[in-house]
Amino acid sequence: MMMTEMEMMKLQNGSDVRGVAVAGVPGEEVTLTPEAVNRIAAAFVSFLAKKLGKEPAALRIAVGHDSRISASLLQEAVFSGLTACAADVFKCDLASTPAMFMSIVFSQTQMDGAIMLTASHLPYNRNGMKFFTVEGGLEKTDIRALLAQAAALPEQHGDLAQVHALNLMELYAEHLCQTISMRLGVPVEEKPLQGMHIVVDAGNGSGGFFVTDVLDVLGADTTGSQFLEPDGMFPNHIPNPENAAAMAAIRAAVLENHADLGLIFDTDVDRMSAVLSNGEEVNRNALIAMIAAILAPDYPGSTIVTDSVTSDELTEFLTQTLHLVHHRYMRGYKNVIDECIRLNEEGTLSPLAIETSGHGALRENYYLDDGAFLAVRLIIAAAQAKQQGKELGDLIAALKQPAESVEYRLKITADQAGEYGKNVLQAFSERAQAAGIQIATPSYEGVRLVFPQGWALLRMSLHDPNMPLNIESKEAGGCKEITASLRQLLTGFEQLDISVLDV
């Protein structure tokens, strides 16, 4: 039975398409079918043709995928949909999401658009689609329009023999190698990373190329690198730099192999985190601080755009140590990137848009959230520090960390979760004001309260019917005290479950 418009529209996940692609998980029916991606791919051809003012037959579209077990089946359906529309299609096979965007940029390829089949760090049964044009990733409104158009199209079958093979990752890896070579002033053939020991954890995703085609080529010792083989069942750990088990795995690899640096990527390599030689984890606030410290000499006084859950200690480091401006915006990697672009267009220099999740986009790199490029910047800084007899960690030695932090998710049972959450936030703000609790301004997302020992942020989830509540404290026991105060402010909302706040 052909997928309905309502079923098609449910595949939207912010600025991406995502769904269940493989049966086998109890209670999770397949929603992202070959038929669905076929129709969505055909809609993308129409979207591109209209946007660029070209005939479909004049369009060049690249398609890649991560290591998920549903990749081959869905890729074939995408090819069938694209070729049925007469587009010129290029098969990139296993790739990274940033590389797919770069297929539009590289002079050797000059694609009009690109499609990446990925669901980032989600479980093995999920998959999704990310779309790129010369302007970057599609916006939420674009995805909504794309799915609406796909819902009106029939499934179409083109000639798969017309699809061209393209070794995109070779070009992309060469691009990264040249970036490191130029920054360090040493030709690639002279092995600019010789003497550096760097281990990588690819989480059985698409990131194994970074060892074989970048680090090894540049002369680094990569002994101890792990989980480089693509395996869409993700047998070792969740391929997510935010996951505690994943970070423990790369930390252990660094310490056991006495490496100078450890790098970990998510499945499609648009996010990363790191571990220093002493085992110190460089993620969340520390990763933001590190990249900002690397950029600060080239962009003095500039503005760093982050998501809303960053710590006050990070603000202090950015403003007082690096003399930069901290623009704490809202969650969502597209949100921080779009805000960074807006600031630059208005004349406010902003070299970095970065989330605590590990999504980081540089102005100098097409505002592309590229985990491998962030890793390249870290490696360059590490190599320069080693040449000077210093440690990479020296860059963030002044960064303080909160004593405690916790996140709760308060479920909304109302049918109209968004509207209900909006009303909760309004009442929450009024109650806090009446109680004499300071409300931080400006706040671009939710309500942020300031307490003597820390802060709390209540906001709406980007995708789910719940309200995340983040709390941080500068002292031990502070989170418990703040939580008790917040519970009083959140009582009486019958369709908001605050049972997780019982302490």
C-alpha positions as CSV (number, residue, x, y, z in Angstrom):
1,M,0.0,0.0,0.0
2,M,1.3,3.4,-1.0
3,M,2.5,5.6,1.9
4,T,0.0,8.4,2.8
5,E,0.8,12.1,3.1
6,M,0.4,11.9,6.9
7,E,2.9,9.0,7.1
8,M,5.3,10.8,4.8
9,M,5.2,14.0,6.8
10,K,6.0,12.1,10.0
11,L,9.4,11.3,8.6
12,Q,10.6,14.9,9.2
13,N,13.1,15.2,12.0
14,G,14.0,18.8,12.1
15,S,16.1,19.5,9.0
16,D,16.6,15.8,8.3
17,V,14.4,12.9,7.3
18,R,14.5,9.9,9.7
19,G,12.6,6.8,10.3
20,V,12.7,3.1,11.1
21,A,14.3,1.3,8.1
22,V,14.7,-2.3,9.5
23,A,12.2,-4.5,11.1
24,G,13.0,-6.5,14.2
25,V,12.8,-4.1,17.2
26,P,9.5,-4.8,19.1
27,G,7.1,-1.9,18.8
28,E,8.9,-0.2,16.0
29,E,7.3,-0.6,12.7
30,V,9.2,0.2,9.5
31,T,8.4,3.8,8.4
32,L,11.3,4.7,6.1
33,T,10.7,2.3,3.3
34,P,12.4,2.0,-0.1
35,E,9.2,3.4,-1.6
36,A,9.4,6.5,0.7
37,V,13.0,7.3,-0.1
38,N,12.3,6.7,-3.8
39,R,9.6,9.3,-3.8
40,I,11.6,11.7,-1.6
41,A,14.6,11.5,-3.9
42,A,12.4,12.3,-6.9
43,A,11.0,15.3,-5.0
44,F,14.6,16.5,-4.4
45,V,15.2,16.6,-8.1
46,S,12.1,18.9,-8.5
47,F,13.3,21.0,-5.6
48,L,16.8,21.4,-7.0
49,A,15.5,22.1,-10.6
50,K,13.3,24.9,-9.3
51,K,15.9,26.3,-7.0
52,L,18.7,26.4,-9.6
53,G,16.6,27.1,-12.6
54,K,17.8,24.0,-14.4
55,E,16.2,21.1,-16.2
56,P,16.2,17.8,-14.2
57,A,18.5,16.3,-16.9
58,A,21.1,19.0,-16.3
59,L,21.4,18.2,-12.5
60,R,24.3,16.4,-11.0
61,I,23.5,14.7,-7.7
62,A,25.8,12.7,-5.5
63,V,24.6,10.0,-3.1
64,G,26.5,8.5,-0.2
65,H,25.7,6.5,2.9
66,D,27.1,5.5,6.3
67,S,27.6,1.9,7.6
68,R,24.0,1.1,8.4
69,I,22.7,-2.3,7.4
70,S,19.8,-0.7,5.4
71,A,22.1,1.5,3.3
72,S,22.3,-0.7,0.2
73,L,18.5,-1.2,-0.1
74,L,17.7,2.4,0.4
75,Q,20.5,3.6,-1.8
76,E,19.1,1.6,-4.7
77,A,15.7,3.1,-4.2
78,V,17.2,6.6,-4.2
79,F,19.1,5.8,-7.4
80,S,15.9,4.5,-9.0
81,G,14.0,7.7,-8.1
82,L,16.7,10.1,-9.2
83,T,17.4,8.4,-12.6
84,A,13.7,8.2,-13.3
85,C,13.7,12.0,-13.3
86,A,16.7,11.9,-15.7
87,A,19.2,13.4,-13.2
88,D,22.9,12.6,-13.6
89,V,23.6,10.5,-10.5
90,F,26.9,9.7,-8.8
91,K,27.4,6.8,-6.4
92,C,29.8,7.6,-3.6
93,D,29.1,4.5,-1.4
94,L,30.5,4.6,2.1
95,A,31.0,8.3,2.9
96,S,30.8,11.0,5.6
97,T,28.1,13.6,5.7
98,P,30.6,16.5,5.4
99,A,32.2,14.9,2.3
100,M,28.8,14.8,0.6
101,F,28.5,18.6,1.0
102,M,32.0,19.0,-0.3
103,S,31.0,17.2,-3.5
104,I,29.3,20.4,-4.4
105,V,32.4,22.5,-3.5
106,F,35.2,20.5,-5.1
107,S,36.2,21.7,-8.5
108,Q,36.6,18.1,-9.6
109,T,33.0,17.2,-8.9
110,Q,30.8,20.4,-8.8
111,M,27.6,18.7,-7.9
112,D,24.3,20.6,-7.9
113,G,23.1,18.6,-4.9
114,A,23.9,15.7,-2.6
115,I,22.0,13.1,-0.5
116,M,23.5,11.4,2.5
117,L,21.8,8.3,3.9
118,T,22.4,8.4,7.7
119,A,20.6,8.5,11.0
120,S,23.7,9.7,12.9
121,H,24.1,7.8,16.2
122,L,20.7,6.3,16.3
123,P,20.2,2.5,16.7
124,Y,20.9,0.1,13.9
125,N,17.3,-0.2,12.7
126,R,17.0,3.6,11.9
127,N,18.1,5.4,8.9
128,G,17.5,8.8,7.3
129,M,18.3,11.3,4.6
130,K,20.3,14.6,4.7
131,F,20.2,16.9,1.7
132,F,22.7,19.5,0.5
133,T,22.7,22.4,-2.0
134,V,25.4,24.9,-2.6
135,E,23.9,26.9,0.4
136,G,24.5,23.9,2.8
137,G,22.0,21.7,4.4
138,L,18.2,22.1,3.8
139,E,16.2,24.0,6.4
140,K,13.2,22.6,8.3
141,T,10.8,24.4,5.9
142,D,12.6,22.9,2.9
143,I,12.2,19.4,4.4
144,R,8.5,20.0,5.0
145,A,8.0,21.1,1.5
146,L,10.1,18.2,0.1
147,L,8.0,15.6,2.0
148,A,4.7,17.3,1.0
149,Q,5.8,17.1,-2.7
150,A,7.0,13.5,-2.3
151,A,3.6,12.6,-0.9
152,A,2.0,13.6,-4.2
153,L,4.4,11.6,-6.4
154,P,4.2,8.0,-7.4
155,E,7.1,5.6,-6.9
156,Q,9.3,5.7,-10.0
157,H,11.9,3.3,-11.4
158,G,14.8,4.5,-13.5
159,D,17.8,2.8,-15.0
160,L,20.4,2.0,-12.4
161,A,22.9,1.3,-15.1
162,Q,23.1,5.1,-15.7
163,V,24.6,5.7,-12.2
164,H,28.3,6.7,-12.2
165,A,30.8,5.6,-9.6
166,L,32.6,8.4,-7.8
167,N,35.5,7.9,-5.2
168,L,34.5,11.1,-3.3
169,M,36.3,10.1,-0.1
170,E,39.6,10.0,-1.8
171,L,39.1,13.7,-2.8
172,Y,37.9,14.6,0.7
173,A,40.8,12.9,2.4
174,E,43.2,14.6,0.2
175,H,41.6,17.9,1.1
176,L,42.1,17.2,4.8
177,C,45.7,16.2,4.2
178,Q,46.4,19.4,2.3
179,T,44.9,21.5,5.1
180,I,47.2,20.0,7.7
181,S,50.2,20.2,5.4
182,M,49.7,23.8,4.6
183,R,49.0,24.9,8.2
184,L,52.1,23.1,9.4
185,G,54.2,24.2,6.4
186,V,55.4,20.7,5.6
187,P,54.6,18.9,2.3
188,V,52.4,15.8,2.6
189,E,55.2,13.6,1.2
190,E,57.5,14.8,4.0
191,K,55.1,13.4,6.6
192,P,54.2,16.5,8.7
193,L,52.7,14.3,11.5
194,Q,55.7,12.1,11.9
195,G,56.4,11.7,15.6
196,M,52.7,12.2,16.6
197,H,50.8,9.3,18.1
198,I,47.1,9.7,17.4
199,V,44.4,7.0,18.0
200,V,41.0,7.1,16.5
201,D,37.7,5.4,17.5
202,A,35.4,5.3,14.5
203,G,32.6,3.5,16.3
204,N,32.2,1.1,13.3
205,G,30.8,4.0,11.3
206,S,32.2,5.9,8.3
207,G,35.3,7.4,10.1
208,G,37.9,4.7,9.5
209,F,39.2,6.6,6.5
210,F,40.6,9.2,8.8
211,V,43.2,6.7,9.9
212,T,44.1,5.1,6.6
213,D,43.7,8.0,4.3
214,V,44.7,11.0,6.4
215,L,46.8,10.2,9.5
216,D,48.8,7.3,8.1
217,V,49.4,9.2,4.9
218,L,50.8,12.1,7.0
219,G,53.1,9.9,9.0
220,A,51.3,9.7,12.3
221,D,51.5,6.6,14.5
222,T,47.9,5.3,14.7
223,T,48.6,2.2,16.8
224,G,45.7,1.5,19.0
225,S,43.0,2.9,16.8
226,Q,39.8,0.9,17.1
227,F,36.5,0.0,15.6
228,L,37.5,1.3,12.1
229,E,35.6,-1.4,10.2
230,P,32.2,-0.4,9.0
231,D,29.5,-2.4,10.9
232,G,26.0,-1.1,10.9
233,M,25.1,-3.2,14.0
234,F,27.5,-1.1,16.0
235,P,28.8,-4.0,18.1
236,N,31.2,-2.2,20.3
237,H,29.5,1.0,21.6
238,I,27.0,3.6,20.4
239,P,28.9,5.8,17.8
240,N,28.2,9.0,19.7
241,P,30.8,11.3,21.2
242,E,28.2,12.3,23.9
243,N,27.9,8.7,25.1
244,A,29.8,7.9,28.3
245,A,30.7,4.4,27.2
246,A,32.0,5.7,23.9
247,M,34.2,8.3,25.6
248,A,35.4,5.7,28.0
249,A,36.5,3.5,25.1
250,I,38.6,6.2,23.4
251,R,40.0,7.3,26.8
252,A,41.2,3.7,27.5
253,A,42.7,3.5,24.0
254,V,44.7,6.7,24.6
255,L,46.0,5.7,28.0
256,E,46.8,2.1,27.0
257,N,48.8,3.2,23.9
258,H,50.4,6.3,25.5
259,A,49.0,8.4,22.6
260,D,49.4,12.1,22.2
261,L,45.7,12.5,21.2
262,G,42.6,10.5,20.8
263,L,39.7,11.3,18.4
264,I,36.2,9.8,18.3
265,F,33.6,10.3,15.6
266,D,29.9,9.7,15.3
267,T,28.6,7.4,12.6
268,D,28.6,9.9,9.7
269,V,31.6,12.0,11.0
270,D,29.8,15.3,11.3
271,R,30.6,15.3,15.1
272,M,33.7,14.5,17.1
273,S,35.2,14.7,20.6
274,A,38.8,14.2,21.8
275,V,40.9,12.8,24.7
276,L,44.2,14.4,25.7
277,S,47.4,12.3,26.5
278,N,46.6,12.4,30.2
279,G,43.1,11.0,29.7
280,E,41.3,14.3,30.0
281,E,38.1,14.3,27.9
282,V,37.7,17.2,25.5
283,N,33.9,17.2,24.8
284,R,31.0,19.5,25.5
285,N,32.2,22.7,27.1
286,A,35.8,21.7,26.9
287,L,35.6,21.0,23.1
288,I,34.0,24.4,22.6
289,A,36.7,26.1,24.7
290,M,39.5,24.2,22.8
291,I,38.3,25.1,19.3
292,A,37.7,28.7,20.4
293,A,41.2,28.9,21.9
294,I,42.6,27.7,18.6
295,L,40.7,30.3,16.6
296,A,41.1,33.2,19.0
297,P,44.5,34.5,17.7
298,D,43.2,34.7,14.2
299,Y,39.8,36.2,15.2
300,P,40.4,38.5,18.2
301,G,37.3,39.9,19.9
302,S,35.0,37.7,17.7
303,T,31.8,36.0,18.7
304,I,31.4,32.3,19.5
305,V,27.9,31.0,18.9
306,T,26.9,28.0,21.1
307,D,23.7,26.2,22.1
308,S,21.7,27.1,25.2
309,V,23.0,24.5,27.7
310,T,26.6,25.7,27.9
311,S,28.0,26.4,31.3
312,D,28.7,29.7,33.0
313,E,32.3,28.5,33.4
314,L,32.6,28.4,29.6
315,T,31.3,32.0,29.3
316,E,33.9,33.1,31.8
317,F,36.7,31.3,29.9
318,L,35.6,32.7,26.5
319,T,35.1,36.3,27.7
320,Q,37.8,36.7,30.4
321,T,40.6,34.4,29.2
322,L,40.2,34.5,25.4
323,H,38.5,38.0,25.3
324,L,35.8,36.8,23.0
325,V,32.1,37.2,23.0
326,H,29.9,34.3,24.0
327,H,26.5,34.2,22.2
328,R,24.5,31.5,23.9
329,Y,21.8,30.7,21.4
330,M,19.5,27.7,21.1
331,R,19.8,24.0,20.7
332,G,19.9,22.4,17.2
333,Y,23.0,22.4,15.0
334,K,21.2,24.1,12.2
335,N,20.1,26.8,14.6
336,V,23.6,27.7,15.8
337,I,25.0,27.6,12.2
338,D,22.2,29.8,10.9
339,E,22.8,32.3,13.7
340,C,26.5,32.3,13.0
341,I,25.8,33.0,9.3
342,R,23.4,35.8,10.2
343,L,25.9,37.5,12.5
344,N,28.6,37.4,9.9
345,E,26.3,38.8,7.2
346,E,25.3,41.6,9.6
347,G,29.0,42.5,10.2
348,T,29.6,40.7,13.5
349,L,32.6,38.5,13.1
350,S,31.8,34.9,14.2
351,P,34.3,32.2,13.3
352,L,32.6,29.3,15.1
353,A,29.1,27.8,15.6
354,I,29.2,24.8,17.9
355,E,26.9,22.7,20.1
356,T,27.8,20.7,23.2
357,S,26.8,17.6,21.2
358,G,30.1,17.9,19.1
359,H,28.5,19.6,16.1
360,G,30.9,22.4,15.1
361,A,31.0,24.6,12.1
362,L,33.7,27.0,11.1
363,R,33.3,30.1,9.0
364,E,36.5,29.2,7.2
365,N,35.0,25.8,6.3
366,Y,31.7,26.8,4.6
367,Y,29.8,26.8,7.9
368,L,29.9,23.0,7.6
369,D,29.5,21.0,10.7
370,D,32.4,18.7,10.0
371,G,33.8,16.4,12.7
372,A,36.9,15.5,10.6
373,F,37.7,19.2,10.0
374,L,37.4,20.0,13.7
375,A,39.8,17.0,14.3
376,V,42.2,18.5,11.7
377,R,42.2,21.8,13.6
378,L,43.0,19.9,16.9
379,I,45.7,17.9,15.3
380,I,47.4,21.0,13.9
381,A,47.3,22.7,17.3
382,A,48.6,19.5,19.0
383,A,51.5,19.3,16.5
384,Q,52.4,22.9,17.0
385,A,52.3,22.6,20.8
386,K,54.5,19.5,20.6
387,Q,57.1,21.4,18.5
388,Q,57.1,24.1,21.2
389,G,57.5,21.7,24.0
390,K,53.9,22.4,25.2
391,E,50.8,20.3,25.7
392,L,47.5,20.8,23.8
393,G,45.7,20.9,27.1
394,D,47.5,24.1,28.0
395,L,45.0,25.9,25.7
396,I,42.2,25.2,28.1
397,A,44.1,25.1,31.4
398,A,42.1,28.1,32.7
399,L,38.7,26.5,31.9
400,K,36.7,25.7,35.0
401,Q,34.0,23.0,35.2
402,P,30.7,23.0,37.2
403,A,30.8,20.9,40.3
404,E,27.5,19.2,39.3
405,S,25.2,19.0,36.3
406,V,22.1,17.1,35.6
407,E,19.4,16.9,32.9
408,Y,15.8,15.8,33.4
409,R,13.2,15.2,30.7
410,L,9.7,16.1,31.8
411,K,7.2,14.3,29.6
412,I,4.1,16.1,28.2
413,T,1.0,14.0,27.9
414,A,-1.1,16.7,26.2
415,D,-2.1,16.1,22.5
416,Q,-0.7,19.5,21.5
417,A,2.6,19.2,23.3
418,G,4.1,22.3,21.8
419,E,1.3,24.6,22.8
420,Y,1.1,23.1,26.3
421,G,4.8,23.5,26.8
422,K,4.6,27.1,25.7
423,N,2.0,27.7,28.4
424,V,4.1,25.9,31.0
425,L,7.1,28.2,30.2
426,Q,5.0,31.3,30.5
427,A,3.7,30.2,33.9
428,F,7.1,29.0,35.0
429,S,8.6,32.4,34.2
430,E,5.8,34.3,36.1
431,R,6.2,32.0,39.1
432,A,9.9,32.5,39.2
433,Q,9.6,36.2,39.0
434,A,7.0,36.2,41.8
435,A,9.4,34.1,43.9
436,G,12.2,36.6,43.4
437,I,14.3,34.3,41.3
438,Q,16.5,36.0,38.7
439,I,15.6,35.3,35.1
440,A,18.6,35.4,32.7
441,T,18.2,37.7,29.7
442,P,18.4,37.5,26.8
443,S,17.3,33.9,26.5
444,Y,16.8,32.6,23.0
445,E,15.3,29.3,24.1
446,G,13.1,28.5,27.1
447,V,13.5,30.1,30.6
448,R,16.9,30.3,32.2
449,L,17.0,30.9,36.0
450,V,20.0,32.1,38.0
451,F,20.6,30.9,41.5
452,P,23.4,31.7,43.9
453,Q,24.9,28.3,43.4
454,G,24.2,27.8,39.7
455,W,21.5,27.9,37.1
456,A,18.6,26.0,35.5
457,L,17.2,26.0,32.0
458,L,13.7,24.7,31.1
459,R,12.9,24.5,27.4
460,M,10.9,22.6,24.8
461,S,12.5,19.6,23.1
462,L,13.3,20.1,19.5
463,H,11.6,16.9,18.4
464,D,9.9,15.1,21.3
465,P,6.9,15.7,23.5
466,N,8.9,16.6,26.6
467,M,10.6,19.5,28.3
468,P,14.3,19.1,29.0
469,L,15.4,20.7,32.3
470,N,19.2,21.3,32.6
471,I,20.6,22.2,36.0
472,E,24.2,23.1,36.9
473,S,25.8,24.0,40.3
474,K,29.1,25.5,41.3
475,E,29.1,23.5,44.5
476,A,28.4,20.0,45.6
477,G,24.8,19.4,46.5
478,G,23.7,22.5,44.7
479,C,21.7,20.6,42.0
480,K,19.6,19.0,44.6
481,E,18.8,22.3,46.2
482,I,17.9,23.9,42.8
483,T,15.8,20.9,41.9
484,A,13.8,21.3,45.1
485,S,13.1,24.9,44.3
486,L,12.1,24.1,40.7
487,R,9.7,21.4,41.8
488,Q,7.7,24.1,43.6
489,L,7.5,26.2,40.4
490,L,6.3,23.2,38.3
491,T,3.5,21.8,40.4
492,G,-0.1,21.9,39.2
493,F,0.5,21.1,35.5
494,E,-1.6,18.0,35.1
495,Q,-0.2,17.0,31.8
496,L,3.4,17.6,32.7
497,D,5.1,14.6,34.5
498,I,7.6,16.0,37.1
499,S,8.0,12.7,39.0
500,V,11.6,12.5,37.8
501,L,12.3,15.6,40.1
502,D,11.5,13.7,43.3
503,V,14.7,13.8,45.3
